[in-house]
Every structure is written in C-alpha cells, then in structure tokens.
Amino acid sequence: MTETASRPRRLLDLANPTRFIALADAVVPWLAAAAAICLAFGLYLGFAAPEDYQQGITVRIMYIHVPFAWIAMMCYSLMAISALGTLVWRHPLADVSLKAAAPIGAVFTALALVTGSIWGKPMWGTWWVWDARLTSVFVLFLMYLGIIALTRALDDPARSARAAAIITLVGFINIPIIKFSVEWWNTLHQPASVFRLDGPTIHPSLLWPLLIVAVGFTVLFFVLHLMAMRTEIMRRRVMVMRYIAARRADRKSS
C-alpha cells in the first residue's frame, strides 16, 4: 500500500474509539508538559517585559486575556467543524468532540469576559460597556451555555447530536461578528494589533511573550479537549453496558 493510499486509512483508524483513547493516552502527557513549559516561559517573559508607555503595568493582563479570547473563538470553530462531521460525514467521534468542547469553551469565554472587565476598569473607567465586541463575546458565552443545556436535555443520543450540530452551525455566524466588530462599528475595544495585513503593532518585547503564552494555552485547550473526549467515550460505553445489563435482566425476569 502506498503512502498516499494509507493516509485515509489512518484517519479512519482514528474514528475507532478504542484507537482514539490509546492515542489520547499516549499524547496527553507530552502535550501537558509542552503547555506547562510554554506557559511558564511565556509568563516569565511577560512579567519581565517593560511596561506599556500608555497602560503601564495593567498591560500585563493582556498575556492571559487575549489568549482566552482567541481560544473562545477557536473552540467554537472546532465545534462547528465537529458539527459538520456529525451532519455531513457521520464521523463517529464528531459529536463526542462537540459535546466535550462546549464546557471548555464556556470556561475560556467566561475568563475572557472577566479578565476583559478587569482590564477595562482602569482603561475605560467602567467594568462593562455594551459595545459590539463585548456584547458579541457575551452572546458567544450564552451560546455555549445553550449548547451544553441542549446536549443534556435530550435523552436520545442521535437527536441530541443532530440538534446540537444544527444550533452550533447556526451560531457560527457570531464568530466573524466578534472578529470584525471593531472594524464594522465604533467601539471602545481596541482594533486588532497582532494579526494585521500590515503586521503587528505591538512591540516585540510584548508580542513574543503574548504569542508564547497563547501557544501554551492553545496546547492546554487540546489537552483538556482530548481528556474530555476520552471521558465522554467512557461515559457512553458505561451507558451502553448498563442498557445491555438492564435488557438481560428484563429477559430473565420475563
């Protein structure tokens, strides 16, 4: 078998829950170690970096607030891909991925809102303003909570997976709104300063710690996601075993 022909086979193998659990068990410790190193090194560089000439020491909250916001959007994008996997490709682990990611995304979004409020107080003189960026991120948080509630409200796994996938895809329209809200509307939130066509506007002494911390939190997210997927697979196996045991008990009693 050629290398090209073997690639789809490898991807198909990962659809097997048992093989996926084995892969997760193998890579999670290494990813966790990489996340810890990146976070420790990045935060060290961040606190050693000079203060911002306008914001002073308060700029240091950027090193956690910005990664939290990035991951909040990235997580929902991953859920949208998983939703397509459920509805279009019928991938057996797609719904597991979506359901496992939702609580993690909700936590990161909540942290982004809280740290943003803490940062906004000395900069804007208020904890909260209903501008486009903050409001759209708050809507994202509510969408996470709604998807979590939906996946737990329906007992039928197939109906729950389909409903969650549809709602997730519909809600994905909010992601570009969050991204471009500072360009489409007049907001207090500062515009993009890292991913720009004309290059970052942040000084390298502040930019590099931010990128390293962002990589660390991103790797941490995937560690948590893999662990949550593994737990969800185990939970579903236990449910199936209980159902089979109950059916056998009913047959014996009858």
FIPA-91526 format. One record per residue (C-alpha): residue number from 1; x, y, z. Coordinates in pm, whole numbers, plus 50000, padded with zeros to 5 digits. Layout:
N
<pt><n>NUM</n><X>X</X><Y>Y</Y><Z>Z</Z></pt>
...
! end
This chain:
254
<pt><n>1</n><X>50000</X><Y>50000</Y><Z>50000</Z></pt>
<pt><n>2</n><X>50138</X><Y>50340</Y><Z>49903</Z></pt>
<pt><n>3</n><X>50190</X><Y>50626</Y><Z>50148</Z></pt>
<pt><n>4</n><X>49913</X><Y>50830</Y><Z>49982</Z></pt>
<pt><n>5</n><X>49664</X><Y>50546</Y><Z>50000</Z></pt>
<pt><n>6</n><X>49747</X><Y>50473</Y><Z>50364</Z></pt>
<pt><n>7</n><X>49659</X><Y>50824</Y><Z>50485</Z></pt>
<pt><n>8</n><X>49280</X><Y>50786</Y><Z>50461</Z></pt>
<pt><n>9</n><X>49318</X><Y>50452</Y><Z>50634</Z></pt>
<pt><n>10</n><X>49500</X><Y>50618</Y><Z>50924</Z></pt>
<pt><n>11</n><X>49229</X><Y>50882</Y><Z>50958</Z></pt>
<pt><n>12</n><X>48967</X><Y>50607</Y><Z>50951</Z></pt>
<pt><n>13</n><X>49151</X><Y>50423</Y><Z>51225</Z></pt>
<pt><n>14</n><X>49124</X><Y>50730</Y><Z>51449</Z></pt>
<pt><n>15</n><X>48746</X><Y>50708</Y><Z>51414</Z></pt>
<pt><n>16</n><X>48765</X><Y>50392</Y><Z>51621</Z></pt>
<pt><n>17</n><X>48703</X><Y>50499</Y><Z>51984</Z></pt>
<pt><n>18</n><X>48945</X><Y>50239</Y><Z>52121</Z></pt>
<pt><n>19</n><X>49228</X><Y>50357</Y><Z>51897</Z></pt>
<pt><n>20</n><X>49143</X><Y>50718</Y><Z>51978</Z></pt>
<pt><n>21</n><X>49166</X><Y>50652</Y><Z>52351</Z></pt>
<pt><n>22</n><X>49502</X><Y>50483</Y><Z>52302</Z></pt>
<pt><n>23</n><X>49627</X><Y>50785</Y><Z>52104</Z></pt>
<pt><n>24</n><X>49498</X><Y>51027</Y><Z>52367</Z></pt>
<pt><n>25</n><X>49666</X><Y>50830</Y><Z>52645</Z></pt>
<pt><n>26</n><X>49995</X><Y>50849</Y><Z>52455</Z></pt>
<pt><n>27</n><X>49997</X><Y>51219</Y><Z>52361</Z></pt>
<pt><n>28</n><X>49824</X><Y>51388</Y><Z>52656</Z></pt>
<pt><n>29</n><X>50125</X><Y>51372</Y><Z>52895</Z></pt>
<pt><n>30</n><X>50356</X><Y>51517</Y><Z>52629</Z></pt>
<pt><n>31</n><X>50112</X><Y>51791</Y><Z>52537</Z></pt>
<pt><n>32</n><X>50055</X><Y>51876</Y><Z>52903</Z></pt>
<pt><n>33</n><X>50431</X><Y>51910</Y><Z>52957</Z></pt>
<pt><n>34</n><X>50462</X><Y>52130</Y><Z>52646</Z></pt>
<pt><n>35</n><X>50175</X><Y>52351</Y><Z>52768</Z></pt>
<pt><n>36</n><X>50331</X><Y>52391</Y><Z>53112</Z></pt>
<pt><n>37</n><X>50670</X><Y>52487</Y><Z>52963</Z></pt>
<pt><n>38</n><X>50519</X><Y>52739</Y><Z>52722</Z></pt>
<pt><n>39</n><X>50302</X><Y>52898</Y><Z>52988</Z></pt>
<pt><n>40</n><X>50582</X><Y>52921</Y><Z>53243</Z></pt>
<pt><n>41</n><X>50831</X><Y>53064</Y><Z>52994</Z></pt>
<pt><n>42</n><X>50582</X><Y>53299</Y><Z>52831</Z></pt>
<pt><n>43</n><X>50451</X><Y>53439</Y><Z>53159</Z></pt>
<pt><n>44</n><X>50810</X><Y>53484</Y><Z>53283</Z></pt>
<pt><n>45</n><X>50893</X><Y>53685</Y><Z>52971</Z></pt>
<pt><n>46</n><X>50570</X><Y>53878</Y><Z>53007</Z></pt>
<pt><n>47</n><X>50635</X><Y>53988</Y><Z>53363</Z></pt>
<pt><n>48</n><X>50996</X><Y>54068</Y><Z>53274</Z></pt>
<pt><n>49</n><X>50892</X><Y>54280</Y><Z>52975</Z></pt>
<pt><n>50</n><X>50880</X><Y>54659</Y><Z>53009</Z></pt>
<pt><n>51</n><X>50554</X><Y>54829</Y><Z>53096</Z></pt>
<pt><n>52</n><X>50345</X><Y>54987</Y><Z>52823</Z></pt>
<pt><n>53</n><X>50403</X><Y>55362</Y><Z>52787</Z></pt>
<pt><n>54</n><X>50028</X><Y>55429</Y><Z>52798</Z></pt>
<pt><n>55</n><X>49874</X><Y>55147</Y><Z>53002</Z></pt>
<pt><n>56</n><X>50158</X><Y>55090</Y><Z>53245</Z></pt>
<pt><n>57</n><X>50157</X><Y>54767</Y><Z>53444</Z></pt>
<pt><n>58</n><X>49792</X><Y>54695</Y><Z>53360</Z></pt>
<pt><n>59</n><X>49903</X><Y>54580</Y><Z>53014</Z></pt>
<pt><n>60</n><X>50025</X><Y>54255</Y><Z>53169</Z></pt>
<pt><n>61</n><X>49669</X><Y>54121</Y><Z>53187</Z></pt>
<pt><n>62</n><X>49691</X><Y>54109</Y><Z>52809</Z></pt>
<pt><n>63</n><X>49901</X><Y>53792</Y><Z>52838</Z></pt>
<pt><n>64</n><X>49603</X><Y>53595</Y><Z>52965</Z></pt>
<pt><n>65</n><X>49304</X><Y>53794</Y><Z>52836</Z></pt>
<pt><n>66</n><X>49399</X><Y>53781</Y><Z>52468</Z></pt>
<pt><n>67</n><X>49470</X><Y>53403</Y><Z>52465</Z></pt>
<pt><n>68</n><X>49142</X><Y>53341</Y><Z>52649</Z></pt>
<pt><n>69</n><X>48955</X><Y>53536</Y><Z>52380</Z></pt>
<pt><n>70</n><X>49138</X><Y>53361</Y><Z>52095</Z></pt>
<pt><n>71</n><X>49064</X><Y>53017</Y><Z>52237</Z></pt>
<pt><n>72</n><X>48698</X><Y>53107</Y><Z>52300</Z></pt>
<pt><n>73</n><X>48658</X><Y>53165</Y><Z>51924</Z></pt>
<pt><n>74</n><X>48885</X><Y>52878</Y><Z>51822</Z></pt>
<pt><n>75</n><X>48691</X><Y>52633</Y><Z>52037</Z></pt>
<pt><n>76</n><X>48361</X><Y>52731</Y><Z>51877</Z></pt>
<pt><n>77</n><X>48519</X><Y>52699</Y><Z>51531</Z></pt>
<pt><n>78</n><X>48630</X><Y>52348</Y><Z>51627</Z></pt>
<pt><n>79</n><X>48275</X><Y>52272</Y><Z>51738</Z></pt>
<pt><n>80</n><X>48142</X><Y>52395</Y><Z>51402</Z></pt>
<pt><n>81</n><X>48379</X><Y>52158</Y><Z>51221</Z></pt>
<pt><n>82</n><X>48263</X><Y>51879</Y><Z>51452</Z></pt>
<pt><n>83</n><X>47902</X><Y>51971</Y><Z>51371</Z></pt>
<pt><n>84</n><X>47978</X><Y>51927</Y><Z>51001</Z></pt>
<pt><n>85</n><X>48136</X><Y>51594</Y><Z>51086</Z></pt>
<pt><n>86</n><X>47810</X><Y>51490</Y><Z>51251</Z></pt>
<pt><n>87</n><X>47570</X><Y>51612</Y><Z>50984</Z></pt>
<pt><n>88</n><X>47772</X><Y>51557</Y><Z>50663</Z></pt>
<pt><n>89</n><X>48038</X><Y>51295</Y><Z>50721</Z></pt>
<pt><n>90</n><X>47870</X><Y>51100</Y><Z>51004</Z></pt>
<pt><n>91</n><X>48203</X><Y>51072</Y><Z>51182</Z></pt>
<pt><n>92</n><X>48154</X><Y>50859</Y><Z>51496</Z></pt>
<pt><n>93</n><X>48363</X><Y>51091</Y><Z>51714</Z></pt>
<pt><n>94</n><X>48231</X><Y>51423</Y><Z>51581</Z></pt>
<pt><n>95</n><X>47950</X><Y>51453</Y><Z>51834</Z></pt>
<pt><n>96</n><X>48188</X><Y>51345</Y><Z>52110</Z></pt>
<pt><n>97</n><X>48423</X><Y>51628</Y><Z>52007</Z></pt>
<pt><n>98</n><X>48144</X><Y>51887</Y><Z>52003</Z></pt>
<pt><n>99</n><X>47999</X><Y>51785</Y><Z>52337</Z></pt>
<pt><n>100</n><X>48342</X><Y>51768</Y><Z>52503</Z></pt>
<pt><n>101</n><X>48449</X><Y>52109</Y><Z>52372</Z></pt>
<pt><n>102</n><X>48142</X><Y>52308</Y><Z>52478</Z></pt>
<pt><n>103</n><X>48212</X><Y>52328</Y><Z>52856</Z></pt>
<pt><n>104</n><X>48578</X><Y>52410</Y><Z>52793</Z></pt>
<pt><n>105</n><X>48483</X><Y>52686</Y><Z>52551</Z></pt>
<pt><n>106</n><X>48234</X><Y>52825</Y><Z>52803</Z></pt>
<pt><n>107</n><X>48504</X><Y>52846</Y><Z>53070</Z></pt>
<pt><n>108</n><X>48754</X><Y>53020</Y><Z>52841</Z></pt>
<pt><n>109</n><X>48486</X><Y>53264</Y><Z>52724</Z></pt>
<pt><n>110</n><X>48390</X><Y>53343</Y><Z>53083</Z></pt>
<pt><n>111</n><X>48758</X><Y>53401</Y><Z>53167</Z></pt>
<pt><n>112</n><X>48791</X><Y>53630</Y><Z>52865</Z></pt>
<pt><n>113</n><X>48492</X><Y>53834</Y><Z>52983</Z></pt>
<pt><n>114</n><X>48617</X><Y>53857</Y><Z>53342</Z></pt>
<pt><n>115</n><X>48976</X><Y>53949</Y><Z>53253</Z></pt>
<pt><n>116</n><X>48849</X><Y>54193</Y><Z>52993</Z></pt>
<pt><n>117</n><X>48636</X><Y>54365</Y><Z>53256</Z></pt>
<pt><n>118</n><X>48933</X><Y>54385</Y><Z>53493</Z></pt>
<pt><n>119</n><X>49145</X><Y>54534</Y><Z>53214</Z></pt>
<pt><n>120</n><X>48867</X><Y>54770</Y><Z>53106</Z></pt>
<pt><n>121</n><X>48812</X><Y>54924</Y><Z>53450</Z></pt>
<pt><n>122</n><X>49137</X><Y>55128</Y><Z>53462</Z></pt>
<pt><n>123</n><X>49137</X><Y>55190</Y><Z>53085</Z></pt>
<pt><n>124</n><X>48772</X><Y>55288</Y><Z>53030</Z></pt>
<pt><n>125</n><X>48667</X><Y>55380</Y><Z>53381</Z></pt>
<pt><n>126</n><X>48397</X><Y>55111</Y><Z>53388</Z></pt>
<pt><n>127</n><X>48374</X><Y>54735</Y><Z>53427</Z></pt>
<pt><n>128</n><X>48143</X><Y>54685</Y><Z>53130</Z></pt>
<pt><n>129</n><X>48009</X><Y>54861</Y><Z>52821</Z></pt>
<pt><n>130</n><X>47758</X><Y>54721</Y><Z>52576</Z></pt>
<pt><n>131</n><X>47971</X><Y>54778</Y><Z>52269</Z></pt>
<pt><n>132</n><X>47986</X><Y>54540</Y><Z>51972</Z></pt>
<pt><n>133</n><X>48290</X><Y>54335</Y><Z>52075</Z></pt>
<pt><n>134</n><X>48191</X><Y>54279</Y><Z>52437</Z></pt>
<pt><n>135</n><X>47828</X><Y>54212</Y><Z>52354</Z></pt>
<pt><n>136</n><X>47912</X><Y>53959</Y><Z>52080</Z></pt>
<pt><n>137</n><X>48151</X><Y>53774</Y><Z>52313</Z></pt>
<pt><n>138</n><X>47879</X><Y>53767</Y><Z>52580</Z></pt>
<pt><n>139</n><X>47643</X><Y>53622</Y><Z>52318</Z></pt>
<pt><n>140</n><X>47908</X><Y>53357</Y><Z>52247</Z></pt>
<pt><n>141</n><X>47911</X><Y>53266</Y><Z>52617</Z></pt>
<pt><n>142</n><X>47531</X><Y>53230</Y><Z>52615</Z></pt>
<pt><n>143</n><X>47554</X><Y>53011</Y><Z>52305</Z></pt>
<pt><n>144</n><X>47798</X><Y>52780</Y><Z>52481</Z></pt>
<pt><n>145</n><X>47561</X><Y>52750</Y><Z>52776</Z></pt>
<pt><n>146</n><X>47268</X><Y>52684</Y><Z>52543</Z></pt>
<pt><n>147</n><X>47451</X><Y>52406</Y><Z>52360</Z></pt>
<pt><n>148</n><X>47557</X><Y>52247</Y><Z>52690</Z></pt>
<pt><n>149</n><X>47197</X><Y>52256</Y><Z>52813</Z></pt>
<pt><n>150</n><X>47069</X><Y>52113</Y><Z>52484</Z></pt>
<pt><n>151</n><X>47307</X><Y>51818</Y><Z>52485</Z></pt>
<pt><n>152</n><X>47192</X><Y>51729</Y><Z>52835</Z></pt>
<pt><n>153</n><X>46821</X><Y>51787</Y><Z>52782</Z></pt>
<pt><n>154</n><X>46761</X><Y>51520</Y><Z>52515</Z></pt>
<pt><n>155</n><X>46788</X><Y>51154</Y><Z>52614</Z></pt>
<pt><n>156</n><X>46810</X><Y>51026</Y><Z>52257</Z></pt>
<pt><n>157</n><X>47181</X><Y>51048</Y><Z>52157</Z></pt>
<pt><n>158</n><X>47103</X><Y>51076</Y><Z>51785</Z></pt>
<pt><n>159</n><X>46852</X><Y>51358</Y><Z>51831</Z></pt>
<pt><n>160</n><X>47083</X><Y>51534</Y><Z>52077</Z></pt>
<pt><n>161</n><X>47379</X><Y>51514</Y><Z>51836</Z></pt>
<pt><n>162</n><X>47181</X><Y>51643</Y><Z>51540</Z></pt>
<pt><n>163</n><X>47016</X><Y>51927</Y><Z>51732</Z></pt>
<pt><n>164</n><X>47345</X><Y>52040</Y><Z>51885</Z></pt>
<pt><n>165</n><X>47516</X><Y>52029</Y><Z>51545</Z></pt>
<pt><n>166</n><X>47248</X><Y>52241</Y><Z>51380</Z></pt>
<pt><n>167</n><X>47246</X><Y>52501</Y><Z>51659</Z></pt>
<pt><n>168</n><X>47626</X><Y>52516</Y><Z>51653</Z></pt>
<pt><n>169</n><X>47639</X><Y>52581</Y><Z>51279</Z></pt>
<pt><n>170</n><X>47370</X><Y>52849</Y><Z>51301</Z></pt>
<pt><n>171</n><X>47555</X><Y>53018</Y><Z>51586</Z></pt>
<pt><n>172</n><X>47885</X><Y>53019</Y><Z>51396</Z></pt>
<pt><n>173</n><X>47776</X><Y>53344</Y><Z>51230</Z></pt>
<pt><n>174</n><X>47870</X><Y>53514</Y><Z>51557</Z></pt>
<pt><n>175</n><X>48242</X><Y>53429</Y><Z>51517</Z></pt>
<pt><n>176</n><X>48311</X><Y>53669</Y><Z>51224</Z></pt>
<pt><n>177</n><X>48096</X><Y>53927</Y><Z>51403</Z></pt>
<pt><n>178</n><X>48329</X><Y>53904</Y><Z>51705</Z></pt>
<pt><n>179</n><X>48637</X><Y>53919</Y><Z>51484</Z></pt>
<pt><n>180</n><X>48537</X><Y>54219</Y><Z>51273</Z></pt>
<pt><n>181</n><X>48313</X><Y>54403</Y><Z>51520</Z></pt>
<pt><n>182</n><X>48584</X><Y>54660</Y><Z>51599</Z></pt>
<pt><n>183</n><X>48610</X><Y>54738</Y><Z>51226</Z></pt>
<pt><n>184</n><X>48240</X><Y>54739</Y><Z>51141</Z></pt>
<pt><n>185</n><X>48125</X><Y>54951</Y><Z>51437</Z></pt>
<pt><n>186</n><X>48260</X><Y>55227</Y><Z>51656</Z></pt>
<pt><n>187</n><X>48362</X><Y>55053</Y><Z>51979</Z></pt>
<pt><n>188</n><X>48574</X><Y>55121</Y><Z>52284</Z></pt>
<pt><n>189</n><X>48761</X><Y>54796</Y><Z>52229</Z></pt>
<pt><n>190</n><X>49093</X><Y>54842</Y><Z>52055</Z></pt>
<pt><n>191</n><X>49127</X><Y>54710</Y><Z>51698</Z></pt>
<pt><n>192</n><X>49335</X><Y>54407</Y><Z>51601</Z></pt>
<pt><n>193</n><X>49700</X><Y>54456</Y><Z>51687</Z></pt>
<pt><n>194</n><X>49856</X><Y>54114</Y><Z>51618</Z></pt>
<pt><n>195</n><X>49707</X><Y>53958</Y><Z>51305</Z></pt>
<pt><n>196</n><X>49707</X><Y>54250</Y><Z>51063</Z></pt>
<pt><n>197</n><X>49785</X><Y>54277</Y><Z>50693</Z></pt>
<pt><n>198</n><X>50042</X><Y>54548</Y><Z>50767</Z></pt>
<pt><n>199</n><X>50198</X><Y>54349</Y><Z>51051</Z></pt>
<pt><n>200</n><X>50163</X><Y>54359</Y><Z>51431</Z></pt>
<pt><n>201</n><X>50151</X><Y>54696</Y><Z>51605</Z></pt>
<pt><n>202</n><X>50274</X><Y>54557</Y><Z>51938</Z></pt>
<pt><n>203</n><X>50640</X><Y>54599</Y><Z>52028</Z></pt>
<pt><n>204</n><X>50835</X><Y>54269</Y><Z>52001</Z></pt>
<pt><n>205</n><X>50918</X><Y>54280</Y><Z>52372</Z></pt>
<pt><n>206</n><X>50544</X><Y>54248</Y><Z>52441</Z></pt>
<pt><n>207</n><X>50447</X><Y>54047</Y><Z>52135</Z></pt>
<pt><n>208</n><X>50671</X><Y>53743</Y><Z>52184</Z></pt>
<pt><n>209</n><X>50559</X><Y>53666</Y><Z>52541</Z></pt>
<pt><n>210</n><X>50198</X><Y>53702</Y><Z>52424</Z></pt>
<pt><n>211</n><X>50248</X><Y>53455</Y><Z>52138</Z></pt>
<pt><n>212</n><X>50428</X><Y>53202</Y><Z>52360</Z></pt>
<pt><n>213</n><X>50155</X><Y>53219</Y><Z>52625</Z></pt>
<pt><n>214</n><X>49891</X><Y>53187</Y><Z>52352</Z></pt>
<pt><n>215</n><X>50061</X><Y>52871</Y><Z>52224</Z></pt>
<pt><n>216</n><X>50072</X><Y>52736</Y><Z>52579</Z></pt>
<pt><n>217</n><X>49702</X><Y>52796</Y><Z>52640</Z></pt>
<pt><n>218</n><X>49617</X><Y>52653</Y><Z>52298</Z></pt>
<pt><n>219</n><X>49805</X><Y>52332</Y><Z>52376</Z></pt>
<pt><n>220</n><X>49637</X><Y>52325</Y><Z>52718</Z></pt>
<pt><n>221</n><X>49299</X><Y>52351</Y><Z>52547</Z></pt>
<pt><n>222</n><X>49374</X><Y>52046</Y><Z>52332</Z></pt>
<pt><n>223</n><X>49490</X><Y>51856</Y><Z>52639</Z></pt>
<pt><n>224</n><X>49161</X><Y>51932</Y><Z>52813</Z></pt>
<pt><n>225</n><X>48967</X><Y>51852</Y><Z>52496</Z></pt>
<pt><n>226</n><X>49131</X><Y>51514</Y><Z>52447</Z></pt>
<pt><n>227</n><X>49075</X><Y>51426</Y><Z>52812</Z></pt>
<pt><n>228</n><X>48711</X><Y>51534</Y><Z>52792</Z></pt>
<pt><n>229</n><X>48658</X><Y>51331</Y><Z>52475</Z></pt>
<pt><n>230</n><X>48812</X><Y>51027</Y><Z>52639</Z></pt>
<pt><n>231</n><X>48583</X><Y>51071</Y><Z>52939</Z></pt>
<pt><n>232</n><X>48277</X><Y>51112</Y><Z>52715</Z></pt>
<pt><n>233</n><X>48360</X><Y>50793</Y><Z>52524</Z></pt>
<pt><n>234</n><X>48393</X><Y>50605</Y><Z>52852</Z></pt>
<pt><n>235</n><X>48065</X><Y>50750</Y><Z>52978</Z></pt>
<pt><n>236</n><X>47882</X><Y>50636</Y><Z>52666</Z></pt>
<pt><n>237</n><X>48031</X><Y>50290</Y><Z>52695</Z></pt>
<pt><n>238</n><X>47910</X><Y>50266</Y><Z>53053</Z></pt>
<pt><n>239</n><X>47561</X><Y>50374</Y><Z>52944</Z></pt>
<pt><n>240</n><X>47555</X><Y>50105</Y><Z>52674</Z></pt>
<pt><n>241</n><X>47671</X><Y>49840</Y><Z>52921</Z></pt>
<pt><n>242</n><X>47401</X><Y>49942</Y><Z>53169</Z></pt>
<pt><n>243</n><X>47140</X><Y>49930</Y><Z>52896</Z></pt>
<pt><n>244</n><X>47250</X><Y>49580</Y><Z>52790</Z></pt>
<pt><n>245</n><X>47253</X><Y>49463</Y><Z>53152</Z></pt>
<pt><n>246</n><X>46902</X><Y>49602</Y><Z>53205</Z></pt>
<pt><n>247</n><X>46773</X><Y>49427</Y><Z>52891</Z></pt>
<pt><n>248</n><X>46922</X><Y>49097</Y><Z>53003</Z></pt>
<pt><n>249</n><X>46767</X><Y>49139</Y><Z>53346</Z></pt>
<pt><n>250</n><X>46426</X><Y>49204</Y><Z>53187</Z></pt>
<pt><n>251</n><X>46455</X><Y>48891</Y><Z>52971</Z></pt>
<pt><n>252</n><X>46543</X><Y>48676</Y><Z>53270</Z></pt>
<pt><n>253</n><X>46258</X><Y>48812</Y><Z>53477</Z></pt>
<pt><n>254</n><X>46011</X><Y>48753</Y><Z>53196</Z></pt>
! end
